[in-house]
Amino acid sequence: MKSFLKLTALALALSFTACKNDGKKDTNAKTAYAEADDDDANAIIEYNNVMVSFTDKNNDYIKRIEDNIIKIGKGLENPNDRFAFIGLISPFSINHITSNKVKPDTPPDALSSEDQKFFKENVAAMTSSLDKIKETYKTLDEYIKAEDWKDDKGVKGKALVDSIYSMGKKYYSYDDQVLAKLEVIGDDAERIILKTHPLKEYIFALKDDRSDVAAFTKLMAGSENYKAIEGKAKTAYQALEDQYKKHSAMTAPDGTKFPGKDGYFKNFNDRLNDYLIAARKMMRDASASGKLTEYNIEELVRKQDNMRSAYNNFVD
């Protein structure tokens, strides 16, 4: 089955609150931004969050497109079924609107000239790719509504579906690059802001969990032949489970001092446990069959995205 399946970890919304930088270099730093001042760090985090909102909106639209073209693709194989094209919901998308002065295509001066160029070029490419997807889907939608498949036995419709899948892959090639870059520079900027944050231990624990989960998902999706990666998968899973036990055993944040954070912390750990449950079942089944299915990977991606939402709730 064709799919836009996205395996790259989605970028996080980051918390940002001005604080005094103690001037100490973070040994976990990956970029020069780890030595930025507070104003630059906040500007980078603010841009990160604008980009997260931008990519989330686009991803939601593409997911709705995919739900429809899956149904249309099946319908074109059996168009005489009177229910073939019933239930299609027109996807809705509006231009990215925000009251924030920071825009996706205007990265802040806090970023290097090279990184500013990177984001401007990739945002432009993402926007162009998405516009082409929208235009092609509109043609497909009109083709189905007019029942033009009766004239050519679905030939054009199938070609349009294939074209949208191809465009979706191209869009996500840009999207993956952008989110990978945000993951690195946003993490370094956030570490500056969090140096004196009272919840930093929790935030870093949750970030580590998400990072390791993303790596596990990528490992599982890297080969249809599960036997070829079974040893690595078992080792990675055990490390992830051990980390889950360690982090979930942390005393939850004081709800009287930080309203709602105790519940959000528990919810994140519950979502991680859901991921581990799905992973265990998948590994057991794959060990017997010798392979992983696309459905298996999609389930892990869904569980992973649930963790992302839980994390964002905690840091908001």
Residue pairs with C-beta under 8 A, 6 or more apart in sequence:
1 70
1 294
2 73
2 165
3 66
3 294
3 298
4 62
4 63
4 66
4 165
4 168
4 169
4 172
5 221
5 294
5 297
5 298
5 301
6 59
6 172
6 175
6 176
6 301
7 217
7 218
7 221
7 297
7 301
8 172
8 175
8 176
8 179
8 180
8 214
9 179
9 183
9 210
9 211
9 214
9 217
9 304
9 308
10 52
10 55
10 56
10 59
10 179
10 305
10 308
11 48
11 51
11 52
11 55
11 179
11 182
11 183
11 186
12 48
12 52
12 183
12 186
12 207
12 210
12 308
12 311
12 312
12 315
13 48
13 49
13 52
13 53
13 312
13 315
13 316
14 45
14 48
14 49
14 186
14 189
14 190
14 315
15 45
15 190
15 193
15 194
15 197
15 203
15 315
15 316
16 41
16 42
16 45
16 46
16 49
16 190
16 193
17 193
17 197
18 38
18 42
18 193
19 38
19 193
19 195
19 196
19 197
20 38
20 196
21 37
21 38
21 41
21 192
21 195
22 195
22 196
24 195
25 34
25 35
26 34
26 188
26 191
26 192
28 191
29 35
29 188
29 191
30 184
30 187
30 188
31 184
31 185
31 188
32 112
33 40
33 41
33 44
33 110
33 185
33 188
33 189
34 188
34 189
34 191
34 192
36 44
36 110
36 189
36 192
38 192
38 193
39 110
40 108
40 110
40 189
41 110
41 189
41 190
41 192
41 193
42 189
42 193
43 102
43 108
43 109
43 110
44 108
44 110
44 111
44 185
44 186
44 189
45 186
45 189
45 190
45 193
46 100
46 102
46 108
47 102
47 107
47 108
47 110
47 111
48 182
48 185
48 186
48 189
50 98
50 100
50 102
50 103
50 104
51 104
51 119
51 178
51 182
52 182
53 96
53 98
54 96
54 104
54 123
55 126
55 175
55 178
55 179
57 93
57 96
58 93
58 126
58 130
58 171
58 175
59 175
61 91
61 92
61 93
61 130
62 130
62 133
62 168
62 171
64 89
64 91
64 92
65 91
65 133
65 137
65 164
65 168
66 168
67 89
68 88
68 89
68 91
68 137
69 137
69 140
69 161
69 164
69 165
71 85
71 87
71 88
72 85
72 88
72 140
72 144
72 157
72 161
73 158
73 161
74 84
75 81
75 84
75 85
75 144
76 84
76 149
76 154
76 157
76 158
76 161
77 154
78 84
79 85
79 149
79 150
79 154
85 144
88 141
88 144
90 141
91 137
93 134
96 103
96 104
102 108
104 119
104 123
105 119
105 120
105 123
105 124
105 127
106 120
107 115
107 116
107 119
107 120
108 116
109 116
111 119
111 185
115 181
115 185
118 181
119 178
119 181
122 174
122 177
122 178
123 178
125 174
126 171
126 174
126 175
126 178
129 167
129 170
129 171
129 174
130 171
132 167
133 164
133 167
133 168
133 171
136 160
136 163
136 164
136 167
137 164
139 160
140 157
140 160
140 161
140 164
143 149
143 156
143 157
143 160
144 157
148 156
148 157
149 156
149 157
187 207
194 200
194 203
194 204
197 203
198 257
198 258
199 253
199 258
199 261
201 250
202 250
202 253
202 261
202 265
202 314
203 314
203 315
205 247
205 250
206 247
206 265
206 268
206 311
206 314
207 311
208 243
208 247
209 240
209 243
209 244
209 247
209 268
209 272
209 307
210 304
210 307
210 308
210 311
212 236
212 239
212 240
212 243
213 240
213 272
213 275
213 304
213 307
214 304
215 236
216 233
216 236
216 237
216 240
216 279
216 300
217 297
217 300
217 301
217 304
219 229
219 232
219 233
219 236
220 229
220 233
220 279
220 282
220 292
220 296
220 297
220 300
221 292
221 297
221 300
222 229
223 229
223 292
224 291
224 292
225 290
225 291
226 233
226 283
226 286
226 287
226 289
226 290
226 291
226 292
227 287
227 290
230 283
230 286
230 287
233 283
234 283
237 276
237 279
237 280
237 283
240 276
240 279
241 276
244 269
244 272
244 273
244 276
247 269
248 269
248 272
248 273
250 265
252 261
252 262
252 265
252 266
253 261
253 262
253 265
254 262
255 261
255 262
255 263
261 314
264 310
264 313
264 314
265 314
267 310
267 313
268 307
268 310
268 311
268 313
268 314
270 310
271 303
271 306
271 307
271 309
271 310
272 307
274 303
274 306
275 300
275 303
275 304
275 306
275 307
278 299
278 300
278 303
279 300
282 292
282 296
282 299
282 300
285 296
286 292
286 296
